Amino acid sequence: MSAPSPAPYVFVIGTGRCGSTLTEEILCRHPDVGFISNLDDRLRLPTSATRWSGRLYRELPSALAVTRFGKLTPSEAYRMLDSEVSPILSSPFRDLVAADASPWLADRLRTFFDGRAAAQRTGTFLHKFTGWSRAAFLHEVFPTARFIHVIRDGRAVANSWLQMPWWLGFSGPERWQWGPLPPELAAQWHDADRSFTVLAGLLWRVLVDACDAARAVVPEDQWLEVRYEDVTAQPRDAFEAMLRFCGLEWCEEFERGLARHRLSAARVDAYRRDLNPGELARMTAAIAPTLEAHGYATAGDDR
């Protein structure tokens, strides 16, 4: 079976703390992939100045790729999207759907990405969004775009969120950026004594369920789900599959780029050590349907 033709746009999506950043950074090592860098976003560089971002990222040693403005790595570019498109991309309280792509917004978004893709002169332009997938919205604006959904065991994601100082869940759903919990899940949370551990798991479930709903409107051959656990266990196999999906060939430059990254499975099940067993069991029970739908075993953590 021949590889598909190169995708003009590839969007990497995930909940956050799921391995999507690592996946994005490695895919952007490919010489035929363009992207927006942290420096582009922080300095608000003109579109023409972004032409060299990819080459610098791929060729500079890591020690030289750090500046006082930050590290030269791919960026979600929310500052630029806020100013040149709309804050709807950076901070929606719900997932974006096709109906949100009003003509003025779609035109701005196409102009934003098309200009940067043209400046970088690559066959594929890649961008990452975390949190809400935004996939149905993006598909409406870019009908031929392909989506790589990076998913990680929700218990591991929740465990990571709980250890992040910026996670807003400790203030409750009323104060975080994700909107209210659906009534059924809100009831589960209250029944779990409003456990922070359970709340973090429910947020993962809400985001992944929304991503699954978006997947239903994207053609099957334009969607690839990748499990973080498989990426760390068999990185070459995983990235060969992702490159094929993007219509890109494995090459020596990409292989050298992949070798610059450390992929470790050491913390795949760290949540079992980090979380209270009783709290882990309650969280597993609350998110079991979504875990099982994506191939994650729940036996042993739900008792």
Secondary structure as GFF3:
##gff-version 3
##sequence-region A 1 303
A	DSSP	beta_strand	9	14	.	.	.	ID=ss1
A	DSSP	alpha_helix	20	27	.	.	.	ID=ss2
A	DSSP	beta_strand	33	34	.	.	.	ID=ss3
A	DSSP	alpha_helix	38	43	.	.	.	ID=ss4
A	DSSP	three_ten_helix	47	52	.	.	.	ID=ss5
A	DSSP	alpha_helix	53	59	.	.	.	ID=ss6
A	DSSP	three_ten_helix	62	65	.	.	.	ID=ss7
A	DSSP	beta_strand	66	67	.	.	.	ID=ss8
A	DSSP	beta_strand	70	71	.	.	.	ID=ss9
A	DSSP	alpha_helix	78	84	.	.	.	ID=ss10
A	DSSP	three_ten_helix	98	100	.	.	.	ID=ss11
A	DSSP	alpha_helix	103	120	.	.	.	ID=ss12
A	DSSP	beta_strand	124	130	.	.	.	ID=ss13
A	DSSP	alpha_helix	135	141	.	.	.	ID=ss14
A	DSSP	beta_strand	146	151	.	.	.	ID=ss15
A	DSSP	alpha_helix	154	162	.	.	.	ID=ss16
A	DSSP	three_ten_helix	168	171	.	.	.	ID=ss17
A	DSSP	alpha_helix	183	191	.	.	.	ID=ss18
A	DSSP	alpha_helix	196	215	.	.	.	ID=ss19
A	DSSP	three_ten_helix	220	222	.	.	.	ID=ss20
A	DSSP	beta_strand	223	227	.	.	.	ID=ss21
A	DSSP	alpha_helix	228	233	.	.	.	ID=ss22
A	DSSP	alpha_helix	235	246	.	.	.	ID=ss23
A	DSSP	alpha_helix	252	259	.	.	.	ID=ss24
A	DSSP	alpha_helix	271	274	.	.	.	ID=ss25
A	DSSP	alpha_helix	277	293	.	.	.	ID=ss26
###
